[in-house]
Amino acid sequence: MKVIKNGKRQARVEGVRRPRLIVALAGSPGSGKTTAAGHVAARVNQLMGTPHSALVMSIDGFHLPRSTLDALPNREEAYARRGAHWTFDAAAAVAFILRSRARTLLSAPTFDHAKKDPVADGLKIPAETSILILEGNYLLCDLAPWSEIAAFVDEKWFIMVDPELARRRVAARHVRACIEPDLDKALKRVDGNDALNGQWINEHRVECDVVVESVEDIE
């Protein structure tokens, strides 16, 4: 629809959707990324009075599937180090993020922890979602192609955490998820993978807009 004002034709802008605001929230395993992102989204939706104004999307859906890991020459190492940056389909993750700006309905992959594999189209991002909070370990690292993300997103948030605190958190999570039968075995698993990933993430972090420290809640 066109309107005429002062003898000039102007486009009516009512109803035109503004592009999504994209936030990248990164940190090492056990830093509390998922919890923090969920709290922020819930608060935004409460303030906006709608359930989908802000939405959290995890990058875990871009894990390489087991069928791909099985075909790798270093198959055993790939399974032992699953969660390292090279066990993700980084190119697919970056490509998805770069097209997430437009306010259209999007389908994103999720990760099924029971099946230990990604689920295609597991998450629907409605067109009305105006703020997309991406959370994941490698969103703000300096390694290509992940490094393309920092220049694209509107906000770069990073959560720092004491390595020993993160170690205990992830080990407890492994026990709760029945990945390991007891805490001792879970801690060994963390030391051989998650802690190494956390160190790599901290060493390869790009400059961020916001850096916060994760601490334990005090009752």
N, C-alpha and C positions, 0 to 999 in steps of 0.2 A: 504494500500500500504506500502511496506517495502523498505528501502534503505540500502545499505551496505556502511559503512564508516570505514576505518582503520581496515578492516577485521572483524568488529563486526556489528551485525544486530541491527539497531536502528529503533524505531517507528517514522514515520513521524508525526509531531504534527500540521502541518499546517491544519487549518480548524477545529481544536478541540475547542469547545466553553468553555470558562472559566465559572466557576460558577457565578451566580448572586451575586452582592453586595447588601446586605439587610440593609436598614436604618429603624430604628424605631423612629418615631417622635410622642411624646406624650405631653399631657398638659390638663389642665382643660377645660371644656366648655367655649367658648368665648376667648380662648387664641390666636386663629389665626392659628391653626394647618393646616387646609385645605389650607388657603391662602399661608402660608409659604411653604408647600410642593409643591404646584402648581408652585410657583415662582422658586424653586430649580429645579424641573423637566424641566420646560421650558428653564431655562438657560443652563442646561446640554444638552438638545436636540439641542439648538441653537449652542453650541460649537461643538457638535458631528456632526451636519449637518444631523441628522435623527430625525424622529418624535417619535420614540419609544425606544430610547436608555435608557431613564429614564421614569418611569411610577409611578403614585401615586395610591395607593390602600387604601381606607378607610375600617376600621374594622366595620363600621355601618351595613354592610351586615350580620353580625353575631348576630344582635338583635334576641331575641327569637320572633317567629311569634305570631300574636294575638291568633291563635288557641292554642298555648302552654300556653300563659298567661291566656286564658279563663279556662284552666283546672287546674290552680293552686288554692290551698286552700285560698291564699291571693290575689285573682284576682284583687280586687279594689286597693290594695296597689301596685301591680305589674304595673298596668296601670299608677297610679299616680307617681310612681318612675321609669318609663321606662327611661332607660339611665343609671341607677345604674349598678354596675358591675354584680350583680346577675340577671339582665335581659338580659344578653348576653349568647350565647352558647360559653363559653370560651374554652371548650375542642376542639370544631370544629375549632375555630379561631387559636388556637395554632397548631393543627394538620396541618392546611393548611399552616401556616407560615413555619413549619418545613420541608415541602416538596417543598417550593418555591425556594430553592437554585438552583435546576437543571434548565438548560436553555432549557426548553420545553414549549410548549403552555399550559397555564393554564386557567381555568375558575374559576372566583371568584364571590361570591354573592355581590350584591349591595343592597341599601335600597331605596324603592320607598316612598317618603314622602307624595305623594298624597294618596296612598293606605295604608300607614303606616305599611308596611310589607317588609321583605326582598324579593329580586328577585334572584332566583338561577341562576347561570351562567350569571349574568348581566354584568360582566367585563371580557374581554379577555386580557390575558397577553401574548403577542407574545414571541416566542422563542428568538427573537433578542433583547428583553429587557434585558440589562445588569445591570441596577440599579433599584431596586424596593424600593420605598419609602412607607412604611406603616405608616398611620397616624390614631391615635385613642386615646381615653382617657386612656385606661388601659394597653397599650402596655408595659409600664415600671413600673409596680407596683410589690410589693413583695408578692402578694397573688397567691397561686397555683390555677390553672395551668398557669395563666398569667406570673408568675415569670420565667417560662422556656424560655421565649422569649429573655430576656436580655443576656443570655449566648449564644444564637444562632446567633443573628444579628451582623453585622460588625460595625455599628455605632448606638449609643443611644443618641438621641437629645431630649431635654425637653424645652418647652416654658413656662416661668413663666409669670404671669400676675397679676396685681393688682385686688383683688377680686371685688371691686366696678366697675372697668372698664369692667371686664368680665360680671358682673351682668347686666350692661346697654347694652352691646353688645348682650347678649343672649335674653334679653327682647325685644329689637328692632327686632331681628330675628324672635321671636315668633309672633310679630305683622305683620311683612312682610309676613310671611307664613300663616297668618290667623289662627294661633293656638289660639290666644287670640285677642279679639276685640280692646283692647286699652292697653296703656303702664302700667297703674296701675295694671290691671289684669295680664299682662305679668310679671311684677316684682314680684307679689305674687307667680306666678307659678315658677319663677326662685328660689325664696327663699325657696320654699318647695321641690325642687328637684335638679336643676342644680347647685346651690350654694353648696348644701350638697355634691354632687358628686365631685365638684371641691376641696372642703376641704379634702375629703377622698383621692383623687388622690395625692394632695400635701403631705399628711401625709404618704402615702405608696409608694412614689417614690423611686426607686432604684438609685444607683450611676450611673451618666450619663457621656458621653464623652463631650457633649456640652450642656450648659444651657444658654439660651438667654432670655431677657426680652421683652415682647410685649408691645409696646406703640402705641399711636394714631399717625397717620401721621400728620405732620404739613404742611399746605399749604404754 
